[in-house]
Amino acid sequence: MTIEQSDRVSSVRSQPGQAVWKAATGFITRKPLGAAGVVIIFTMIIMAVATPLITSHDPVEWNLKDKLQAPSLTHWLGTDEMGRDLWSRILMGARVSL
């Protein structure tokens, strides 16, 4: 019995990438909703870190002529009562939270 355990340890040490991949695929097949949650959280983290690259509007700059605009190609989630882009503000808030 101890020989089998040492064989497993040596096989894991020799192929660490395969062990991680096997654990990940096992998690995905056993808990698909958990895997979906991990994907959503990972996506949010990437978006929060890349906020300056994703947004084209300053989240704190006022633009009163664009206040309360509906969602459009320019402002994906629209603007608030001060004309600030909501998409930029949400991503900046996620960045601060992280």
Backbone as a chain_set.jsonl record, in Angstrom:
{"seq": "MTIEQSDRVSSVRSQPGQAVWKAATGFITRKPLGAAGVVIIFTMIIMAVATPLITSHDPVEWNLKDKLQAPSLTHWLGTDEMGRDLWSRILMGARVSL", "coords": {"N": [[0.819, -1.192, 0.0], [1.968, 1.217, 0.709], [3.732, 1.493, -1.351], [2.152, 2.084, -3.574], [1.225, 4.632, -2.866], [3.595, 6.141, -2.881], [4.241, 5.904, -5.566], [2.165, 7.338, -6.743], [2.712, 9.897, -5.751], [5.21, 10.422, -6.934], [4.445, 10.411, -9.624], [2.786, 12.631, -9.728], [4.584, 14.659, -9.094], [6.275, 14.538, -11.29], [4.676, 15.337, -13.396], [3.315, 18.061, -13.11], [1.593, 19.853, -14.436], [-0.361, 18.265, -15.629], [-1.656, 17.237, -13.406], [-2.889, 19.477, -12.304], [-4.578, 20.163, -14.419], [-6.192, 17.877, -14.491], [-7.453, 18.05, -11.998], [-8.888, 20.414, -12.378], [-10.635, 19.764, -14.522], [-12.051, 17.753, -13.264], [-13.37, 19.227, -11.268], [-14.998, 20.849, -12.861], [-16.689, 18.956, -14.09], [-17.924, 17.791, -11.882], [-19.096, 19.94, -10.488], [-20.755, 21.975, -12.156], [-22.083, 24.475, -11.924], [-20.55, 25.752, -10.021], [-18.198, 25.994, -11.463], [-19.063, 27.739, -13.456], [-19.508, 29.989, -11.883], [-16.878, 30.541, -11.092], [-15.8, 31.262, -13.558], [-17.281, 33.6, -14.103], [-16.489, 35.278, -11.959], [-13.729, 35.413, -12.446], [-13.767, 36.694, -14.938], [-14.853, 39.176, -14.173], [-12.787, 40.114, -12.533], [-10.688, 40.378, -14.391], [-11.821, 42.35, -16.061], [-12.034, 44.474, -14.233], [-9.365, 44.996, -13.634], [-8.436, 45.738, -16.137], [-9.731, 48.138, -16.653], [-8.948, 50.848, -17.537], [-8.272, 50.284, -20.19], [-10.596, 49.296, -21.313], [-12.656, 51.186, -21.054], [-13.734, 54.307, -22.458], [-14.475, 56.696, -21.468], [-14.208, 59.154, -18.88], [-14.877, 58.281, -15.574], [-15.603, 60.127, -13.608], [-15.921, 62.602, -14.707], [-17.976, 65.352, -15.386], [-20.66, 65.872, -17.666], [-22.934, 67.711, -18.579], [-24.596, 68.109, -20.792], [-25.065, 65.591, -21.767], [-26.723, 64.299, -19.956], [-28.669, 61.761, -18.34], [-28.925, 59.941, -20.517], [-30.051, 57.368, -22.7], [-29.034, 53.89, -23.01], [-26.491, 53.42, -25.46], [-24.347, 53.162, -28.385], [-22.247, 54.807, -27.752], [-22.424, 55.248, -24.973], [-22.611, 52.56, -23.152], [-24.232, 51.641, -20.99], [-25.735, 53.845, -20.607], [-26.142, 57.193, -19.184], [-25.774, 59.023, -16.074], [-27.511, 61.438, -13.907], [-25.687, 63.492, -13.914], [-24.384, 63.279, -16.266], [-22.382, 61.411, -16.405], [-20.679, 58.504, -17.497], [-22.161, 55.389, -17.058], [-21.21, 52.73, -17.376], [-18.414, 53.055, -17.203], [-18.265, 53.972, -14.59], [-19.217, 51.783, -13.104], [-17.273, 49.815, -13.662], [-15.019, 51.097, -12.581], [-15.79, 51.176, -9.931], [-15.801, 48.429, -9.365], [-13.103, 47.982, -9.6], [-12.098, 49.473, -7.452], [-13.269, 48.046, -5.366], [-11.951, 45.596, -5.527]], "CA": [[0.0, 0.0, 0.0], [2.83, 2.402, 0.709], [4.373, 1.596, -2.663], [1.209, 2.777, -4.444], [1.201, 6.042, -2.514], [4.816, 6.79, -3.358], [4.142, 5.974, -7.022], [1.271, 8.45, -7.074], [3.422, 11.139, -5.455], [6.23, 10.642, -7.956], [3.809, 10.75, -10.899], [2.307, 14.009, -9.616], [5.745, 15.539, -9.153], [6.868, 14.539, -12.622], [3.76, 15.958, -14.343], [2.447, 18.953, -12.333], [0.568, 20.46, -15.285], [-1.448, 17.313, -15.828], [-2.407, 17.109, -12.158], [-3.739, 20.663, -12.197], [-5.607, 20.033, -15.449], [-7.112, 16.813, -14.072], [-8.257, 18.591, -10.904], [-9.805, 21.415, -12.94], [-11.699, 19.087, -15.266], [-12.881, 17.063, -12.279], [-14.223, 20.24, -10.645], [-15.99, 21.287, -13.845], [-17.689, 17.904, -14.308], [-18.672, 17.54, -10.652], [-19.837, 21.124, -10.058], [-20.776, 22.909, -13.291], [-22.465, 25.818, -11.492], [-19.364, 26.321, -9.382], [-17.275, 26.368, -12.539], [-19.607, 28.952, -14.078], [-19.224, 31.072, -10.948], [-15.45, 30.859, -11.187], [-15.607, 31.978, -14.829], [-17.847, 34.942, -13.948], [-15.621, 36.048, -11.068], [-12.468, 35.642, -13.152], [-14.041, 37.716, -15.95], [-14.994, 40.46, -13.489], [-11.461, 40.545, -12.092], [-9.967, 40.832, -15.59], [-12.4, 43.62, -16.491], [-11.696, 45.515, -13.266], [-7.947, 45.325, -13.782], [-8.239, 46.359, -17.447], [-10.68, 49.24, -16.804], [-8.501, 51.947, -18.415], [-8.235, 49.845, -21.582], [-11.942, 48.962, -21.77], [-13.53, 52.357, -21.075], [-13.237, 55.479, -23.184], [-14.97, 57.884, -20.779], [-13.77, 59.348, -17.504], [-16.049, 57.992, -14.735], [-15.941, 61.225, -12.696], [-16.072, 63.849, -15.46], [-19.355, 65.759, -15.634], [-21.005, 66.305, -19.01], [-24.356, 67.973, -18.357], [-25.392, 68.015, -22.022], [-25.373, 64.175, -22.0], [-27.313, 63.697, -18.76], [-29.782, 60.811, -18.431], [-29.007, 59.353, -21.853], [-30.347, 55.933, -22.761], [-27.889, 53.122, -23.513], [-26.194, 53.593, -26.883], [-22.999, 52.698, -28.712], [-21.295, 55.684, -27.068], [-22.54, 54.962, -23.536], [-23.22, 51.226, -23.174], [-25.302, 51.54, -19.993], [-26.342, 55.16, -20.471], [-25.473, 58.157, -18.306], [-26.547, 59.407, -14.896], [-28.025, 62.807, -13.919], [-24.568, 64.419, -14.115], [-23.809, 62.998, -17.571], [-21.237, 60.496, -16.284], [-20.901, 57.199, -18.117], [-22.417, 54.381, -16.024], [-20.313, 51.584, -17.587], [-17.113, 53.421, -16.639], [-18.39, 54.079, -13.132], [-19.35, 50.433, -12.549], [-15.963, 49.162, -13.726], [-14.125, 51.741, -11.624], [-16.22, 50.701, -8.615], [-15.296, 47.06, -9.209], [-11.655, 48.088, -9.393], [-11.885, 49.929, -6.077], [-13.659, 46.949, -4.474], [-10.912, 44.566, -5.533]], "C": [[0.861, 1.254, 0.0], [3.525, 2.583, -0.627], [3.453, 2.345, -3.628], [1.182, 4.264, -4.146], [2.447, 6.748, -3.026], [4.827, 6.884, -4.88], [3.253, 7.14, -7.448], [1.967, 9.78, -6.846], [4.461, 11.422, -6.518], [5.606, 10.993, -9.297], [3.268, 12.173, -10.876], [3.474, 14.979, -9.717], [6.334, 15.606, -10.55], [5.983, 15.247, -13.645], [2.816, 16.919, -13.611], [1.341, 19.592, -13.166], [-0.62, 19.546, -15.482], [-2.279, 17.16, -14.563], [-3.351, 18.294, -11.977], [-4.885, 20.57, -13.198], [-6.648, 18.988, -15.057], [-8.014, 17.298, -12.939], [-9.281, 19.596, -11.427], [-10.944, 20.749, -13.701], [-12.61, 18.302, -14.33], [-13.847, 18.02, -11.602], [-15.333, 20.665, -11.598], [-17.071, 20.231, -14.037], [-18.525, 17.638, -13.062], [-19.562, 18.709, -10.258], [-19.873, 22.158, -11.181], [-21.198, 24.326, -12.9], [-21.313, 26.509, -10.771], [-18.348, 26.773, -10.406], [-17.761, 27.627, -13.246], [-19.363, 30.164, -13.183], [-17.775, 31.506, -10.99], [-15.173, 31.647, -12.46], [-16.122, 33.411, -14.72], [-16.946, 35.805, -13.076], [-14.3, 36.37, -11.743], [-12.637, 36.727, -14.222], [-14.171, 39.095, -15.314], [-13.647, 40.993, -13.019], [-10.66, 41.08, -13.272], [-10.499, 42.19, -16.047], [-12.055, 44.751, -15.53], [-10.243, 45.945, -13.403], [-7.708, 46.091, -15.086], [-9.177, 47.54, -17.691], [-10.17, 50.365, -17.7], [-8.462, 51.562, -19.894], [-9.627, 49.632, -22.162], [-12.807, 50.211, -21.939], [-12.89, 53.505, -21.84], [-13.67, 56.781, -22.519], [-14.42, 57.933, -19.36], [-14.981, 59.141, -16.587], [-16.451, 59.132, -13.802], [-16.154, 62.553, -13.413], [-17.543, 64.137, -15.734], [-19.514, 66.193, -17.079], [-22.517, 66.527, -19.019], [-25.195, 67.915, -19.629], [-25.772, 66.57, -22.347], [-26.082, 63.52, -20.819], [-28.531, 62.839, -19.095], [-30.005, 60.276, -19.848], [-29.321, 57.86, -21.738], [-29.097, 55.186, -23.237], [-27.739, 53.282, -25.029], [-24.81, 53.022, -27.159], [-21.935, 53.543, -28.022], [-21.257, 55.393, -25.575], [-23.315, 53.652, -23.392], [-24.354, 51.05, -22.176], [-25.999, 52.873, -19.761], [-25.524, 56.061, -19.56], [-26.374, 58.48, -17.127], [-26.965, 60.877, -15.004], [-26.935, 63.869, -14.058], [-23.875, 64.189, -15.46], [-22.606, 62.071, -17.535], [-21.615, 59.13, -16.839], [-21.042, 56.119, -17.043], [-21.508, 53.162, -16.157], [-18.947, 51.863, -16.959], [-17.166, 53.464, -15.118], [-18.498, 52.703, -12.477], [-18.004, 49.72, -12.549], [-14.977, 49.783, -12.747], [-14.5, 51.328, -10.201], [-15.759, 49.277, -8.344], [-13.8, 47.073, -8.943], [-11.342, 48.515, -7.962], [-12.208, 48.801, -5.094], [-12.6, 45.858, -4.407], [-9.672, 45.065, -4.845]], "O": [[0.515, 2.245, -0.643], [3.872, 3.704, -0.999], [3.928, 3.159, -4.42], [1.123, 5.079, -5.067], [2.351, 7.856, -3.556], [5.366, 7.843, -5.432], [3.563, 7.844, -8.409], [1.831, 10.696, -7.657], [4.583, 12.562, -6.965], [6.171, 11.793, -10.043], [3.289, 12.855, -11.901], [3.358, 16.018, -10.366], [6.847, 16.652, -10.948], [6.487, 15.715, -14.666], [1.625, 16.626, -13.498], [0.254, 19.848, -12.646], [-1.763, 20.003, -15.5], [-3.493, 16.97, -14.645], [-4.49, 18.122, -11.542], [-6.032, 20.865, -12.863], [-7.844, 19.188, -15.267], [-9.206, 16.992, -12.921], [-10.42, 19.619, -10.962], [-12.102, 21.134, -13.538], [-13.811, 18.198, -14.577], [-15.009, 17.679, -11.38], [-16.482, 20.822, -11.184], [-18.251, 20.57, -14.136], [-19.703, 17.296, -13.168], [-20.664, 18.503, -9.75], [-19.101, 23.117, -11.161], [-20.713, 25.289, -13.494], [-21.13, 27.719, -10.903], [-17.709, 27.812, -10.242], [-16.956, 28.49, -13.597], [-19.046, 31.246, -13.677], [-17.474, 32.698, -10.929], [-14.392, 32.598, -12.441], [-15.468, 34.339, -15.195], [-16.67, 36.952, -13.425], [-13.802, 37.49, -11.623], [-11.762, 37.576, -14.394], [-13.658, 40.076, -15.851], [-13.395, 42.196, -13.098], [-10.019, 42.125, -13.162], [-9.719, 43.082, -16.383], [-11.808, 45.875, -15.968], [-9.931, 47.131, -13.298], [-6.871, 46.992, -15.131], [-9.396, 47.909, -18.845], [-10.918, 50.808, -18.571], [-8.606, 52.425, -20.76], [-9.823, 49.771, -23.369], [-13.607, 50.285, -22.872], [-11.668, 53.654, -21.864], [-13.273, 57.86, -22.961], [-14.196, 56.903, -18.724], [-16.017, 59.768, -16.803], [-17.551, 59.101, -13.251], [-16.535, 63.536, -12.777], [-18.268, 63.284, -16.246], [-18.615, 66.807, -17.654], [-23.283, 65.647, -19.414], [-26.402, 67.691, -19.549], [-26.702, 66.339, -23.12], [-26.046, 62.296, -20.691], [-29.308, 63.147, -19.999], [-31.141, 60.175, -20.311], [-28.903, 57.191, -20.793], [-28.196, 55.799, -23.81], [-28.72, 53.279, -25.773], [-24.176, 52.461, -26.265], [-20.843, 53.053, -27.737], [-20.182, 55.303, -24.982], [-24.541, 53.642, -23.498], [-25.341, 50.379, -22.478], [-26.773, 53.011, -18.813], [-24.385, 55.754, -19.207], [-27.581, 58.242, -17.169], [-26.801, 61.495, -16.055], [-27.244, 65.037, -14.298], [-22.877, 64.845, -15.756], [-21.884, 61.954, -18.526], [-22.742, 58.667, -16.665], [-20.149, 55.949, -16.212], [-21.075, 52.612, -15.145], [-18.391, 51.01, -16.266], [-16.227, 53.045, -14.442], [-17.929, 52.482, -11.408], [-17.629, 49.094, -11.557], [-14.179, 49.067, -12.142], [-13.621, 51.149, -9.357], [-15.371, 48.951, -7.223], [-13.292, 46.273, -8.157], [-10.428, 47.98, -7.335], [-11.502, 48.621, -4.102], [-12.379, 45.265, -3.351], [-8.683, 44.338, -4.75]]}, "num_chains": 1, "name": "protein.A"}
